[in-house]
Amino acid sequence: MTNSIADPGHGHSPAAWTAVVIMLVGFAAGTVFYCFEMPVLVAISAVLIPIGALVGWAMSKAGYGVKGPKYSPKAH
């Protein structure tokens, strides 16, 4: 059983999920484009990774992070 005070939250927030999805799409697309020898599209895909991190940070600052006012965790 976990203690809610010590529970770190594991990043289950809209900001975290959005950031991870954007970065995952960039990584997956870059891998596919690399296999098909499309270096320009690999570079464009690589740009999605820091963009995902910036979007996650911005959403967290906007209140959609784990302890943000616009995020309400659902009970399991």
mmCIF file of the N, C-alpha and C atoms, coordinates in Angstrom:
data_MODEL
# 
_entry.id   MODEL 
# 
loop_
_atom_site.group_PDB 
_atom_site.id 
_atom_site.type_symbol 
_atom_site.label_atom_id 
_atom_site.label_alt_id 
_atom_site.label_comp_id 
_atom_site.label_asym_id 
_atom_site.label_entity_id 
_atom_site.label_seq_id 
_atom_site.pdbx_PDB_ins_code 
_atom_site.Cartn_x 
_atom_site.Cartn_y 
_atom_site.Cartn_z 
_atom_site.occupancy 
_atom_site.B_iso_or_equiv 
_atom_site.pdbx_formal_charge 
_atom_site.auth_seq_id 
_atom_site.auth_comp_id 
_atom_site.auth_asym_id 
_atom_site.auth_atom_id 
_atom_site.pdbx_PDB_model_num 
ATOM 1   N N  . MET A 1 1  ? 0.853  -1.171 0.000   1.00 0.00 ? 1  MET A N  1 
ATOM 2   C CA . MET A 1 1  ? 0.000  0.000  0.000   1.00 0.00 ? 1  MET A CA 1 
ATOM 3   C C  . MET A 1 1  ? 0.899  1.233  0.000   1.00 0.00 ? 1  MET A C  1 
ATOM 4   N N  . THR A 1 2  ? 0.522  2.230  -0.764  1.00 0.00 ? 2  THR A N  1 
ATOM 5   C CA . THR A 1 2  ? 1.344  3.434  -0.829  1.00 0.00 ? 2  THR A CA 1 
ATOM 6   C C  . THR A 1 2  ? 0.768  4.526  0.047   1.00 0.00 ? 2  THR A C  1 
ATOM 7   N N  . ASN A 1 3  ? 1.622  5.349  0.505   1.00 0.00 ? 3  ASN A N  1 
ATOM 8   C CA . ASN A 1 3  ? 1.234  6.499  1.305   1.00 0.00 ? 3  ASN A CA 1 
ATOM 9   C C  . ASN A 1 3  ? 1.057  7.680  0.356   1.00 0.00 ? 3  ASN A C  1 
ATOM 10  N N  . SER A 1 4  ? -0.081 8.338  0.401   1.00 0.00 ? 4  SER A N  1 
ATOM 11  C CA . SER A 1 4  ? -0.355 9.420  -0.543  1.00 0.00 ? 4  SER A CA 1 
ATOM 12  C C  . SER A 1 4  ? 0.602  10.591 -0.376  1.00 0.00 ? 4  SER A C  1 
ATOM 13  N N  . ILE A 1 5  ? 1.151  10.790 0.802   1.00 0.00 ? 5  ILE A N  1 
ATOM 14  C CA . ILE A 1 5  ? 2.094  11.886 1.012   1.00 0.00 ? 5  ILE A CA 1 
ATOM 15  C C  . ILE A 1 5  ? 3.428  11.571 0.335   1.00 0.00 ? 5  ILE A C  1 
ATOM 16  N N  . ALA A 1 6  ? 3.863  10.324 0.399   1.00 0.00 ? 6  ALA A N  1 
ATOM 17  C CA . ALA A 1 6  ? 5.146  9.943  -0.177  1.00 0.00 ? 6  ALA A CA 1 
ATOM 18  C C  . ALA A 1 6  ? 5.031  9.574  -1.655  1.00 0.00 ? 6  ALA A C  1 
ATOM 19  N N  . ASP A 1 7  ? 3.835  9.466  -2.176  1.00 0.00 ? 7  ASP A N  1 
ATOM 20  C CA . ASP A 1 7  ? 3.631  9.075  -3.565  1.00 0.00 ? 7  ASP A CA 1 
ATOM 21  C C  . ASP A 1 7  ? 4.111  10.193 -4.489  1.00 0.00 ? 7  ASP A C  1 
ATOM 22  N N  . PRO A 1 8  ? 5.097  9.933  -5.358  1.00 0.00 ? 8  PRO A N  1 
ATOM 23  C CA . PRO A 1 8  ? 5.627  10.993 -6.208  1.00 0.00 ? 8  PRO A CA 1 
ATOM 24  C C  . PRO A 1 8  ? 4.706  11.370 -7.360  1.00 0.00 ? 8  PRO A C  1 
ATOM 25  N N  . GLY A 1 9  ? 3.664  10.597 -7.626  1.00 0.00 ? 9  GLY A N  1 
ATOM 26  C CA . GLY A 1 9  ? 2.729  10.934 -8.687  1.00 0.00 ? 9  GLY A CA 1 
ATOM 27  C C  . GLY A 1 9  ? 3.071  10.311 -10.022 1.00 0.00 ? 9  GLY A C  1 
ATOM 28  N N  . HIS A 1 10 ? 4.306  9.923  -10.224 1.00 0.00 ? 10 HIS A N  1 
ATOM 29  C CA . HIS A 1 10 ? 4.759  9.252  -11.436 1.00 0.00 ? 10 HIS A CA 1 
ATOM 30  C C  . HIS A 1 10 ? 4.477  10.033 -12.711 1.00 0.00 ? 10 HIS A C  1 
ATOM 31  N N  . GLY A 1 11 ? 4.202  11.308 -12.629 1.00 0.00 ? 11 GLY A N  1 
ATOM 32  C CA . GLY A 1 11 ? 4.018  12.125 -13.818 1.00 0.00 ? 11 GLY A CA 1 
ATOM 33  C C  . GLY A 1 11 ? 2.720  11.900 -14.554 1.00 0.00 ? 11 GLY A C  1 
ATOM 34  N N  . HIS A 1 12 ? 1.723  11.338 -13.892 1.00 0.00 ? 12 HIS A N  1 
ATOM 35  C CA . HIS A 1 12 ? 0.437  11.114 -14.546 1.00 0.00 ? 12 HIS A CA 1 
ATOM 36  C C  . HIS A 1 12 ? -0.320 12.434 -14.610 1.00 0.00 ? 12 HIS A C  1 
ATOM 37  N N  . SER A 1 13 ? -0.012 13.221 -15.621 1.00 0.00 ? 13 SER A N  1 
ATOM 38  C CA . SER A 1 13 ? -0.673 14.509 -15.794 1.00 0.00 ? 13 SER A CA 1 
ATOM 39  C C  . SER A 1 13 ? -0.789 14.781 -17.286 1.00 0.00 ? 13 SER A C  1 
ATOM 40  N N  . PRO A 1 14 ? -1.709 15.655 -17.676 1.00 0.00 ? 14 PRO A N  1 
ATOM 41  C CA . PRO A 1 14 ? -1.814 15.994 -19.100 1.00 0.00 ? 14 PRO A CA 1 
ATOM 42  C C  . PRO A 1 14 ? -0.504 16.542 -19.662 1.00 0.00 ? 14 PRO A C  1 
ATOM 43  N N  . ALA A 1 15 ? 0.228  17.307 -18.880 1.00 0.00 ? 15 ALA A N  1 
ATOM 44  C CA . ALA A 1 15 ? 1.499  17.869 -19.354 1.00 0.00 ? 15 ALA A CA 1 
ATOM 45  C C  . ALA A 1 15 ? 2.506  16.759 -19.647 1.00 0.00 ? 15 ALA A C  1 
ATOM 46  N N  . ALA A 1 16 ? 2.624  15.808 -18.744 1.00 0.00 ? 16 ALA A N  1 
ATOM 47  C CA . ALA A 1 16 ? 3.584  14.721 -18.924 1.00 0.00 ? 16 ALA A CA 1 
ATOM 48  C C  . ALA A 1 16 ? 3.200  13.828 -20.098 1.00 0.00 ? 16 ALA A C  1 
ATOM 49  N N  . TRP A 1 17 ? 1.935  13.462 -20.180 1.00 0.00 ? 17 TRP A N  1 
ATOM 50  C CA . TRP A 1 17 ? 1.502  12.595 -21.271 1.00 0.00 ? 17 TRP A CA 1 
ATOM 51  C C  . TRP A 1 17 ? 1.676  13.266 -22.627 1.00 0.00 ? 17 TRP A C  1 
ATOM 52  N N  . THR A 1 18 ? 1.335  14.540 -22.719 1.00 0.00 ? 18 THR A N  1 
ATOM 53  C CA . THR A 1 18 ? 1.483  15.257 -23.984 1.00 0.00 ? 18 THR A CA 1 
ATOM 54  C C  . THR A 1 18 ? 2.945  15.328 -24.395 1.00 0.00 ? 18 THR A C  1 
ATOM 55  N N  . ALA A 1 19 ? 3.814  15.645 -23.453 1.00 0.00 ? 19 ALA A N  1 
ATOM 56  C CA . ALA A 1 19 ? 5.244  15.730 -23.751 1.00 0.00 ? 19 ALA A CA 1 
ATOM 57  C C  . ALA A 1 19 ? 5.786  14.389 -24.235 1.00 0.00 ? 19 ALA A C  1 
ATOM 58  N N  . VAL A 1 20 ? 5.432  13.322 -23.552 1.00 0.00 ? 20 VAL A N  1 
ATOM 59  C CA . VAL A 1 20 ? 5.937  12.000 -23.914 1.00 0.00 ? 20 VAL A CA 1 
ATOM 60  C C  . VAL A 1 20 ? 5.413  11.568 -25.278 1.00 0.00 ? 20 VAL A C  1 
ATOM 61  N N  . VAL A 1 21 ? 4.155  11.832 -25.573 1.00 0.00 ? 21 VAL A N  1 
ATOM 62  C CA . VAL A 1 21 ? 3.596  11.438 -26.869 1.00 0.00 ? 21 VAL A CA 1 
ATOM 63  C C  . VAL A 1 21 ? 4.290  12.192 -28.002 1.00 0.00 ? 21 VAL A C  1 
ATOM 64  N N  . ILE A 1 22 ? 4.494  13.491 -27.846 1.00 0.00 ? 22 ILE A N  1 
ATOM 65  C CA . ILE A 1 22 ? 5.169  14.273 -28.888 1.00 0.00 ? 22 ILE A CA 1 
ATOM 66  C C  . ILE A 1 22 ? 6.589  13.755 -29.105 1.00 0.00 ? 22 ILE A C  1 
ATOM 67  N N  . MET A 1 23 ? 7.319  13.508 -28.025 1.00 0.00 ? 23 MET A N  1 
ATOM 68  C CA . MET A 1 23 ? 8.691  13.013 -28.158 1.00 0.00 ? 23 MET A CA 1 
ATOM 69  C C  . MET A 1 23 ? 8.725  11.606 -28.745 1.00 0.00 ? 23 MET A C  1 
ATOM 70  N N  . LEU A 1 24 ? 7.770  10.763 -28.375 1.00 0.00 ? 24 LEU A N  1 
ATOM 71  C CA . LEU A 1 24 ? 7.717  9.404  -28.910 1.00 0.00 ? 24 LEU A CA 1 
ATOM 72  C C  . LEU A 1 24 ? 7.428  9.411  -30.408 1.00 0.00 ? 24 LEU A C  1 
ATOM 73  N N  . VAL A 1 25 ? 6.514  10.270 -30.837 1.00 0.00 ? 25 VAL A N  1 
ATOM 74  C CA . VAL A 1 25 ? 6.221  10.389 -32.272 1.00 0.00 ? 25 VAL A CA 1 
ATOM 75  C C  . VAL A 1 25 ? 7.465  10.861 -33.024 1.00 0.00 ? 25 VAL A C  1 
ATOM 76  N N  . GLY A 1 26 ? 8.168  11.848 -32.475 1.00 0.00 ? 26 GLY A N  1 
ATOM 77  C CA . GLY A 1 26 ? 9.389  12.332 -33.115 1.00 0.00 ? 26 GLY A CA 1 
ATOM 78  C C  . GLY A 1 26 ? 10.445 11.244 -33.229 1.00 0.00 ? 26 GLY A C  1 
ATOM 79  N N  . PHE A 1 27 ? 10.632 10.478 -32.163 1.00 0.00 ? 27 PHE A N  1 
ATOM 80  C CA . PHE A 1 27 ? 11.626 9.408  -32.171 1.00 0.00 ? 27 PHE A CA 1 
ATOM 81  C C  . PHE A 1 27 ? 11.236 8.299  -33.148 1.00 0.00 ? 27 PHE A C  1 
ATOM 82  N N  . ALA A 1 28 ? 9.965  7.892  -33.123 1.00 0.00 ? 28 ALA A N  1 
ATOM 83  C CA . ALA A 1 28 ? 9.511  6.818  -34.011 1.00 0.00 ? 28 ALA A CA 1 
ATOM 84  C C  . ALA A 1 28 ? 9.582  7.241  -35.476 1.00 0.00 ? 28 ALA A C  1 
ATOM 85  N N  . ALA A 1 29 ? 9.132  8.458  -35.767 1.00 0.00 ? 29 ALA A N  1 
ATOM 86  C CA . ALA A 1 29 ? 9.189  8.946  -37.149 1.00 0.00 ? 29 ALA A CA 1 
ATOM 87  C C  . ALA A 1 29 ? 10.636 9.062  -37.613 1.00 0.00 ? 29 ALA A C  1 
ATOM 88  N N  . GLY A 1 30 ? 11.505 9.564  -36.749 1.00 0.00 ? 30 GLY A N  1 
ATOM 89  C CA . GLY A 1 30 ? 12.916 9.672  -37.105 1.00 0.00 ? 30 GLY A CA 1 
ATOM 90  C C  . GLY A 1 30 ? 13.540 8.320  -37.406 1.00 0.00 ? 30 GLY A C  1 
ATOM 91  N N  . THR A 1 31 ? 13.151 7.305  -36.662 1.00 0.00 ? 31 THR A N  1 
ATOM 92  C CA . THR A 1 31 ? 13.662 5.959  -36.903 1.00 0.00 ? 31 THR A CA 1 
ATOM 93  C C  . THR A 1 31 ? 13.207 5.436  -38.258 1.00 0.00 ? 31 THR A C  1 
ATOM 94  N N  . VAL A 1 32 ? 11.940 5.635  -38.577 1.00 0.00 ? 32 VAL A N  1 
ATOM 95  C CA . VAL A 1 32 ? 11.413 5.186  -39.871 1.00 0.00 ? 32 VAL A CA 1 
ATOM 96  C C  . VAL A 1 32 ? 12.093 5.939  -41.012 1.00 0.00 ? 32 VAL A C  1 
ATOM 97  N N  . PHE A 1 33 ? 12.210 7.252  -40.876 1.00 0.00 ? 33 PHE A N  1 
ATOM 98  C CA . PHE A 1 33 ? 12.845 8.043  -41.928 1.00 0.00 ? 33 PHE A CA 1 
ATOM 99  C C  . PHE A 1 33 ? 14.318 7.685  -42.088 1.00 0.00 ? 33 PHE A C  1 
ATOM 100 N N  . TYR A 1 34 ? 14.979 7.320  -40.995 1.00 0.00 ? 34 TYR A N  1 
ATOM 101 C CA . TYR A 1 34 ? 16.375 6.895  -41.072 1.00 0.00 ? 34 TYR A CA 1 
ATOM 102 C C  . TYR A 1 34 ? 16.490 5.605  -41.880 1.00 0.00 ? 34 TYR A C  1 
ATOM 103 N N  . CYS A 1 35 ? 15.568 4.682  -41.655 1.00 0.00 ? 35 CYS A N  1 
ATOM 104 C CA . CYS A 1 35 ? 15.590 3.412  -42.389 1.00 0.00 ? 35 CYS A CA 1 
ATOM 105 C C  . CYS A 1 35 ? 15.362 3.621  -43.879 1.00 0.00 ? 35 CYS A C  1 
ATOM 106 N N  . PHE A 1 36 ? 14.581 4.632  -44.235 1.00 0.00 ? 36 PHE A N  1 
ATOM 107 C CA . PHE A 1 36 ? 14.313 4.934  -45.637 1.00 0.00 ? 36 PHE A CA 1 
ATOM 108 C C  . PHE A 1 36 ? 15.273 5.970  -46.214 1.00 0.00 ? 36 PHE A C  1 
ATOM 109 N N  . GLU A 1 37 ? 16.332 6.284  -45.470 1.00 0.00 ? 37 GLU A N  1 
ATOM 110 C CA . GLU A 1 37 ? 17.386 7.207  -45.897 1.00 0.00 ? 37 GLU A CA 1 
ATOM 111 C C  . GLU A 1 37 ? 16.832 8.560  -46.337 1.00 0.00 ? 37 GLU A C  1 
ATOM 112 N N  . MET A 1 38 ? 16.081 9.187  -45.446 1.00 0.00 ? 38 MET A N  1 
ATOM 113 C CA . MET A 1 38 ? 15.518 10.519 -45.674 1.00 0.00 ? 38 MET A CA 1 
ATOM 114 C C  . MET A 1 38 ? 16.081 11.462 -44.609 1.00 0.00 ? 38 MET A C  1 
ATOM 115 N N  . PRO A 1 39 ? 17.314 11.956 -44.811 1.00 0.00 ? 39 PRO A N  1 
ATOM 116 C CA . PRO A 1 39 ? 17.978 12.720 -43.746 1.00 0.00 ? 39 PRO A CA 1 
ATOM 117 C C  . PRO A 1 39 ? 17.276 14.021 -43.368 1.00 0.00 ? 39 PRO A C  1 
ATOM 118 N N  . VAL A 1 40 ? 16.627 14.666 -44.309 1.00 0.00 ? 40 VAL A N  1 
ATOM 119 C CA . VAL A 1 40 ? 15.931 15.919 -43.982 1.00 0.00 ? 40 VAL A CA 1 
ATOM 120 C C  . VAL A 1 40 ? 14.775 15.636 -43.026 1.00 0.00 ? 40 VAL A C  1 
ATOM 121 N N  . LEU A 1 41 ? 14.033 14.575 -43.293 1.00 0.00 ? 41 LEU A N  1 
ATOM 122 C CA . LEU A 1 41 ? 12.915 14.229 -42.415 1.00 0.00 ? 41 LEU A CA 1 
ATOM 123 C C  . LEU A 1 41 ? 13.399 13.690 -41.066 1.00 0.00 ? 41 LEU A C  1 
ATOM 124 N N  . VAL A 1 42 ? 14.573 13.064 -41.047 1.00 0.00 ? 42 VAL A N  1 
ATOM 125 C CA . VAL A 1 42 ? 15.155 12.640 -39.766 1.00 0.00 ? 42 VAL A CA 1 
ATOM 126 C C  . VAL A 1 42 ? 15.450 13.869 -38.914 1.00 0.00 ? 42 VAL A C  1 
ATOM 127 N N  . ALA A 1 43 ? 16.025 14.892 -39.540 1.00 0.00 ? 43 ALA A N  1 
ATOM 128 C CA . ALA A 1 43 ? 16.343 16.124 -38.806 1.00 0.00 ? 43 ALA A CA 1 
ATOM 129 C C  . ALA A 1 43 ? 15.077 16.814 -38.316 1.00 0.00 ? 43 ALA A C  1 
ATOM 130 N N  . ILE A 1 44 ? 14.053 16.849 -39.156 1.00 0.00 ? 44 ILE A N  1 
ATOM 131 C CA . ILE A 1 44 ? 12.782 17.462 -38.747 1.00 0.00 ? 44 ILE A CA 1 
ATOM 132 C C  . ILE A 1 44 ? 12.175 16.677 -37.587 1.00 0.00 ? 44 ILE A C  1 
ATOM 133 N N  . SER A 1 45 ? 12.253 15.360 -37.640 1.00 0.00 ? 45 SER A N  1 
ATOM 134 C CA . SER A 1 45 ? 11.730 14.526 -36.552 1.00 0.00 ? 45 SER A CA 1 
ATOM 135 C C  . SER A 1 45 ? 12.506 14.755 -35.265 1.00 0.00 ? 45 SER A C  1 
ATOM 136 N N  . ALA A 1 46 ? 13.813 14.951 -35.395 1.00 0.00 ? 46 ALA A N  1 
ATOM 137 C CA . ALA A 1 46 ? 14.643 15.179 -34.212 1.00 0.00 ? 46 ALA A CA 1 
ATOM 138 C C  . ALA A 1 46 ? 14.261 16.472 -33.510 1.00 0.00 ? 46 ALA A C  1 
ATOM 139 N N  . VAL A 1 47 ? 13.761 17.435 -34.253 1.00 0.00 ? 47 VAL A N  1 
ATOM 140 C CA . VAL A 1 47 ? 13.344 18.709 -33.663 1.00 0.00 ? 47 VAL A CA 1 
ATOM 141 C C  . VAL A 1 47 ? 12.109 18.517 -32.780 1.00 0.00 ? 47 VAL A C  1 
ATOM 142 N N  . LEU A 1 48 ? 11.309 17.492 -33.057 1.00 0.00 ? 48 LEU A N  1 
ATOM 143 C CA . LEU A 1 48 ? 10.113 17.239 -32.245 1.00 0.00 ? 48 LEU A CA 1 
ATOM 144 C C  . LEU A 1 48 ? 10.452 16.857 -30.804 1.00 0.00 ? 48 LEU A C  1 
ATOM 145 N N  . ILE A 1 49 ? 11.619 16.284 -30.583 1.00 0.00 ? 49 ILE A N  1 
ATOM 146 C CA . ILE A 1 49 ? 11.962 15.826 -29.233 1.00 0.00 ? 49 ILE A CA 1 
ATOM 147 C C  . ILE A 1 49 ? 12.106 16.999 -28.264 1.00 0.00 ? 49 ILE A C  1 
ATOM 148 N N  . PRO A 1 50 ? 12.919 18.024 -28.568 1.00 0.00 ? 50 PRO A N  1 
ATOM 149 C CA . PRO A 1 50 ? 12.945 19.167 -27.637 1.00 0.00 ? 50 PRO A CA 1 
ATOM 150 C C  . PRO A 1 50 ? 11.647 19.966 -27.634 1.00 0.00 ? 50 PRO A C  1 
ATOM 151 N N  . ILE A 1 51 ? 10.919 19.950 -28.756 1.00 0.00 ? 51 ILE A N  1 
ATOM 152 C CA . ILE A 1 51 ? 9.619  20.633 -28.775 1.00 0.00 ? 51 ILE A CA 1 
ATOM 153 C C  . ILE A 1 51 ? 8.670  19.956 -27.787 1.00 0.00 ? 51 ILE A C  1 
ATOM 154 N N  . GLY A 1 52 ? 8.684  18.631 -27.739 1.00 0.00 ? 52 GLY A N  1 
ATOM 155 C CA . GLY A 1 52 ? 7.856  17.909 -26.774 1.00 0.00 ? 52 GLY A CA 1 
ATOM 156 C C  . GLY A 1 52 ? 8.190  18.282 -25.346 1.00 0.00 ? 52 GLY A C  1 
ATOM 157 N N  . ALA A 1 53 ? 9.488  18.403 -25.061 1.00 0.00 ? 53 ALA A N  1 
ATOM 158 C CA . ALA A 1 53 ? 9.899  18.801 -23.710 1.00 0.00 ? 53 ALA A CA 1 
ATOM 159 C C  . ALA A 1 53 ? 9.426  20.215 -23.390 1.00 0.00 ? 53 ALA A C  1 
ATOM 160 N N  . LEU A 1 54 ? 9.526  21.114 -24.352 1.00 0.00 ? 54 LEU A N  1 
ATOM 161 C CA . LEU A 1 54 ? 9.068  22.492 -24.136 1.00 0.00 ? 54 LEU A CA 1 
ATOM 162 C C  . LEU A 1 54 ? 7.555  22.564 -23.949 1.00 0.00 ? 54 LEU A C  1 
ATOM 163 N N  . VAL A 1 55 ? 6.819  21.774 -24.724 1.00 0.00 ? 55 VAL A N  1 
ATOM 164 C CA . VAL A 1 55 ? 5.358  21.754 -24.581 1.00 0.00 ? 55 VAL A CA 1 
ATOM 165 C C  . VAL A 1 55 ? 4.974  21.223 -23.200 1.00 0.00 ? 55 VAL A C  1 
ATOM 166 N N  . GLY A 1 56 ? 5.636  20.170 -22.749 1.00 0.00 ? 56 GLY A N  1 
ATOM 167 C CA . GLY A 1 56 ? 5.367  19.634 -21.411 1.00 0.00 ? 56 GLY A CA 1 
ATOM 168 C C  . GLY A 1 56 ? 5.665  20.649 -20.325 1.00 0.00 ? 56 GLY A C  1 
ATOM 169 N N  . TRP A 1 57 ? 6.792  21.345 -20.445 1.00 0.00 ? 57 TRP A N  1 
ATOM 170 C CA . TRP A 1 57 ? 7.157  22.376 -19.469 1.00 0.00 ? 57 TRP A CA 1 
ATOM 171 C C  . TRP A 1 57 ? 6.130  23.503 -19.474 1.00 0.00 ? 57 TRP A C  1 
ATOM 172 N N  . ALA A 1 58 ? 5.731  23.953 -20.687 1.00 0.00 ? 58 ALA A N  1 
ATOM 173 C CA . ALA A 1 58 ? 4.763  25.051 -20.786 1.00 0.00 ? 58 ALA A CA 1 
ATOM 174 C C  . ALA A 1 58 ? 3.408  24.643 -20.204 1.00 0.00 ? 58 ALA A C  1 
ATOM 175 N N  . MET A 1 59 ? 2.967  23.416 -20.486 1.00 0.00 ? 59 MET A N  1 
ATOM 176 C CA . MET A 1 59 ? 1.695  22.953 -19.933 1.00 0.00 ? 59 MET A CA 1 
ATOM 177 C C  . MET A 1 59 ? 1.766  22.834 -18.418 1.00 0.00 ? 59 MET A C  1 
ATOM 178 N N  . SER A 1 60 ? 2.912  22.405 -17.910 1.00 0.00 ? 60 SER A N  1 
ATOM 179 C CA . SER A 1 60 ? 3.081  22.321 -16.462 1.00 0.00 ? 60 SER A CA 1 
ATOM 180 C C  . SER A 1 60 ? 2.997  23.706 -15.829 1.00 0.00 ? 60 SER A C  1 
ATOM 181 N N  . LYS A 1 61 ? 3.639  24.677 -16.447 1.00 0.00 ? 61 LYS A N  1 
ATOM 182 C CA . LYS A 1 61 ? 3.581  26.051 -15.939 1.00 0.00 ? 61 LYS A CA 1 
ATOM 183 C C  . LYS A 1 61 ? 2.177  26.638 -16.076 1.00 0.00 ? 61 LYS A C  1 
ATOM 184 N N  . ALA A 1 62 ? 1.404  26.149 -17.053 1.00 0.00 ? 62 ALA A N  1 
ATOM 185 C CA . ALA A 1 62 ? 0.036  26.631 -17.250 1.00 0.00 ? 62 ALA A CA 1 
ATOM 186 C C  . ALA A 1 62 ? -0.952 25.976 -16.287 1.00 0.00 ? 62 ALA A C  1 
ATOM 187 N N  . GLY A 1 63 ? -0.471 25.031 -15.468 1.00 0.00 ? 63 GLY A N  1 
ATOM 188 C CA . GLY A 1 63 ? -1.344 24.435 -14.464 1.00 0.00 ? 63 GLY A CA 1 
ATOM 189 C C  . GLY A 1 63 ? -1.776 23.015 -14.751 1.00 0.00 ? 63 GLY A C  1 
ATOM 190 N N  . TYR A 1 64 ? -1.240 22.403 -15.794 1.00 0.00 ? 64 TYR A N  1 
ATOM 191 C CA . TYR A 1 64 ? -1.628 21.041 -16.145 1.00 0.00 ? 64 TYR A CA 1 
ATOM 192 C C  . TYR A 1 64 ? -0.621 19.994 -15.682 1.00 0.00 ? 64 TYR A C  1 
ATOM 193 N N  . GLY A 1 65 ? 0.293  20.377 -14.798 1.00 0.00 ? 65 GLY A N  1 
ATOM 194 C CA . GLY A 1 65 ? 1.262  19.443 -14.229 1.00 0.00 ? 65 GLY A CA 1 
ATOM 195 C C  . GLY A 1 65 ? 0.647  18.654 -13.088 1.00 0.00 ? 65 GLY A C  1 
ATOM 196 N N  . VAL A 1 66 ? 1.456  17.841 -12.425 1.00 0.00 ? 66 VAL A N  1 
ATOM 197 C CA . VAL A 1 66 ? 0.966  16.956 -11.364 1.00 0.00 ? 66 VAL A CA 1 
ATOM 198 C C  . VAL A 1 66 ? 0.311  17.732 -10.229 1.00 0.00 ? 66 VAL A C  1 
ATOM 199 N N  . LYS A 1 67 ? 0.886  18.819 -9.815  1.00 0.00 ? 67 LYS A N  1 
ATOM 200 C CA . LYS A 1 67 ? 0.310  19.583 -8.708  1.00 0.00 ? 67 LYS A CA 1 
ATOM 201 C C  . LYS A 1 67 ? -0.308 20.892 -9.181  1.00 0.00 ? 67 LYS A C  1 
ATOM 202 N N  . GLY A 1 68 ? -0.612 20.973 -10.467 1.00 0.00 ? 68 GLY A N  1 
ATOM 203 C CA . GLY A 1 68 ? -1.184 22.198 -11.018 1.00 0.00 ? 68 GLY A CA 1 
ATOM 204 C C  . GLY A 1 68 ? -2.650 22.367 -10.663 1.00 0.00 ? 68 GLY A C  1 
ATOM 205 N N  . PRO A 1 69 ? -3.139 23.601 -10.660 1.00 0.00 ? 69 PRO A N  1 
ATOM 206 C CA . PRO A 1 69 ? -4.534 23.856 -10.290 1.00 0.00 ? 69 PRO A CA 1 
ATOM 207 C C  . PRO A 1 69 ? -5.555 23.347 -11.316 1.00 0.00 ? 69 PRO A C  1 
ATOM 208 N N  . LYS A 1 70 ? -5.135 23.129 -12.551 1.00 0.00 ? 70 LYS A N  1 
ATOM 209 C CA . LYS A 1 70 ? -6.079 22.669 -13.575 1.00 0.00 ? 70 LYS A CA 1 
ATOM 210 C C  . LYS A 1 70 ? -6.088 21.154 -13.724 1.00 0.00 ? 70 LYS A C  1 
ATOM 211 N N  . TYR A 1 71 ? -5.314 20.473 -12.915 1.00 0.00 ? 71 TYR A N  1 
ATOM 212 C CA . TYR A 1 71 ? -5.233 19.021 -12.980 1.00 0.00 ? 71 TYR A CA 1 
ATOM 213 C C  . TYR A 1 71 ? -5.852 18.421 -11.733 1.00 0.00 ? 71 TYR A C  1 
ATOM 214 N N  . SER A 1 72 ? -6.792 17.512 -11.930 1.00 0.00 ? 72 SER A N  1 
ATOM 215 C CA . SER A 1 72 ? -7.381 16.810 -10.788 1.00 0.00 ? 72 SER A CA 1 
ATOM 216 C C  . SER A 1 72 ? -7.236 15.310 -11.032 1.00 0.00 ? 72 SER A C  1 
ATOM 217 N N  . PRO A 1 73 ? -6.409 14.631 -10.245 1.00 0.00 ? 73 PRO A N  1 
ATOM 218 C CA . PRO A 1 73 ? -6.197 13.199 -10.455 1.00 0.00 ? 73 PRO A CA 1 
ATOM 219 C C  . PRO A 1 73 ? -7.464 12.409 -10.186 1.00 0.00 ? 73 PRO A C  1 
ATOM 220 N N  . LYS A 1 74 ? -7.622 11.341 -10.933 1.00 0.00 ? 74 LYS A N  1 
ATOM 221 C CA . LYS A 1 74 ? -8.787 10.474 -10.765 1.00 0.00 ? 74 LYS A CA 1 
ATOM 222 C C  . LYS A 1 74 ? -8.432 9.353  -9.789  1.00 0.00 ? 74 LYS A C  1 
ATOM 223 N N  . ALA A 1 75 ? -9.354 9.030  -8.922  1.00 0.00 ? 75 ALA A N  1 
ATOM 224 C CA . ALA A 1 75 ? -9.138 7.937  -7.968  1.00 0.00 ? 75 ALA A CA 1 
ATOM 225 C C  . ALA A 1 75 ? -9.203 6.608  -8.703  1.00 0.00 ? 75 ALA A C  1 
ATOM 226 N N  . HIS A 1 76 ? -8.397 5.666  -8.264  1.00 0.00 ? 76 HIS A N  1 
ATOM 227 C CA . HIS A 1 76 ? -8.370 4.347  -8.910  1.00 0.00 ? 76 HIS A CA 1 
ATOM 228 C C  . HIS A 1 76 ? -9.232 3.395  -8.146  1.00 0.00 ? 76 HIS A C  1 
# 
